[in-house]
Amino acid sequence: MTEFEGRDLHLVKKALCIGILTIESQEDGPFKAESNLTDIKALADGLMLGGVELHHYMRSAHIALTGRPD
C-alpha cells in the first residue's frame, strides 16, 4: 500500500471525508454504496486517530461541498 505524508496525507484525509459526506447525503436505495461507506469510514478512522482530527476534517469537507461553514 502507498504511504502518504505531509500535504498528500492531508489531501487523502480530506478526500475520504468528502466521500463520507457525499455517500451519507444520498437517498436510500439500490445505488447508495453502504459497503463503500463502511470501508471509507474504517480507512478514515485508521488514518485519523482521535475524534478531534476527524471532526476537523469532516468540517473542512462540509465547507468544501457546501461553500459555507455550518
C-alpha positions as a Markdown table, in Angstrom:
| # | Residue | x | y | z |
|---|---|---|---|---|
| 1 | Met | 0.0 | 0.0 | 0.0 |
| 2 | Thr | 1.2 | 3.5 | -0.8 |
| 3 | Glu | 2.2 | 5.6 | 2.2 |
| 4 | Phe | 1.2 | 9.3 | 2.2 |
| 5 | Glu | 3.0 | 12.0 | 4.1 |
| 6 | Gly | 2.6 | 15.8 | 4.5 |
| 7 | Arg | 0.3 | 17.5 | 2.1 |
| 8 | Asp | -0.5 | 14.3 | 0.3 |
| 9 | Leu | -1.8 | 12.8 | 3.5 |
| 10 | His | -3.8 | 15.9 | 4.2 |
| 11 | Leu | -5.5 | 15.6 | 0.8 |
| 12 | Val | -6.2 | 11.9 | 1.3 |
| 13 | Lys | -7.9 | 12.6 | 4.6 |
| 14 | Lys | -10.0 | 15.4 | 3.2 |
| 15 | Ala | -11.0 | 13.3 | 0.2 |
| 16 | Leu | -12.1 | 10.5 | 2.4 |
| 17 | Cys | -14.3 | 12.9 | 4.4 |
| 18 | Ile | -15.8 | 14.3 | 1.3 |
| 19 | Gly | -16.6 | 10.8 | 0.2 |
| 20 | Ile | -18.2 | 10.0 | 3.5 |
| 21 | Leu | -20.4 | 13.1 | 3.4 |
| 22 | Thr | -21.3 | 12.5 | -0.3 |
| 23 | Ile | -22.4 | 8.9 | 0.3 |
| 24 | Glu | -24.3 | 9.8 | 3.5 |
| 25 | Ser | -26.2 | 12.6 | 1.7 |
| 26 | Gln | -27.5 | 10.1 | -1.0 |
| 27 | Glu | -31.1 | 8.9 | -0.7 |
| 28 | Asp | -31.5 | 5.3 | 0.5 |
| 29 | Gly | -31.9 | 2.9 | -2.4 |
| 30 | Pro | -30.1 | 0.4 | -4.6 |
| 31 | Phe | -27.4 | 2.9 | -5.7 |
| 32 | Lys | -26.4 | 4.0 | -2.2 |
| 33 | Ala | -23.0 | 2.4 | -1.6 |
| 34 | Glu | -23.3 | 1.4 | 2.0 |
| 35 | Ser | -20.4 | -1.1 | 1.8 |
| 36 | Asn | -18.1 | 1.7 | 0.4 |
| 37 | Leu | -19.3 | 4.0 | 3.2 |
| 38 | Thr | -18.3 | 1.4 | 5.8 |
| 39 | Asp | -14.9 | 0.8 | 4.1 |
| 40 | Ile | -14.2 | 4.6 | 3.8 |
| 41 | Lys | -15.1 | 5.2 | 7.4 |
| 42 | Ala | -12.8 | 2.4 | 8.6 |
| 43 | Leu | -9.9 | 3.8 | 6.5 |
| 44 | Ala | -10.5 | 7.3 | 7.8 |
| 45 | Asp | -10.6 | 6.0 | 11.4 |
| 46 | Gly | -7.3 | 4.3 | 10.8 |
| 47 | Leu | -5.7 | 7.4 | 9.4 |
| 48 | Met | -7.1 | 9.9 | 11.9 |
| 49 | Leu | -6.6 | 8.7 | 15.4 |
| 50 | Gly | -8.9 | 10.7 | 17.6 |
| 51 | Gly | -12.2 | 12.4 | 17.2 |
| 52 | Val | -10.8 | 15.9 | 17.2 |
| 53 | Glu | -8.9 | 15.4 | 14.0 |
| 54 | Leu | -11.8 | 13.6 | 12.3 |
| 55 | His | -14.1 | 16.4 | 13.3 |
| 56 | His | -11.7 | 18.9 | 11.8 |
| 57 | Tyr | -11.6 | 17.1 | 8.5 |
| 58 | Met | -15.3 | 16.4 | 8.4 |
| 59 | Arg | -16.0 | 20.2 | 8.9 |
| 60 | Ser | -13.5 | 21.0 | 6.3 |
| 61 | Ala | -15.1 | 18.6 | 3.8 |
| 62 | His | -18.6 | 20.0 | 4.6 |
| 63 | Ile | -17.3 | 23.5 | 3.8 |
| 64 | Ala | -15.8 | 22.2 | 0.5 |
| 65 | Leu | -19.1 | 20.6 | -0.5 |
| 66 | Thr | -21.5 | 23.4 | 0.5 |
| 67 | Gly | -19.4 | 26.5 | 0.4 |
| 68 | Arg | -20.5 | 27.5 | 3.9 |
| 69 | Pro | -19.2 | 26.7 | 7.4 |
| 70 | Asp | -22.3 | 25.1 | 9.0 |
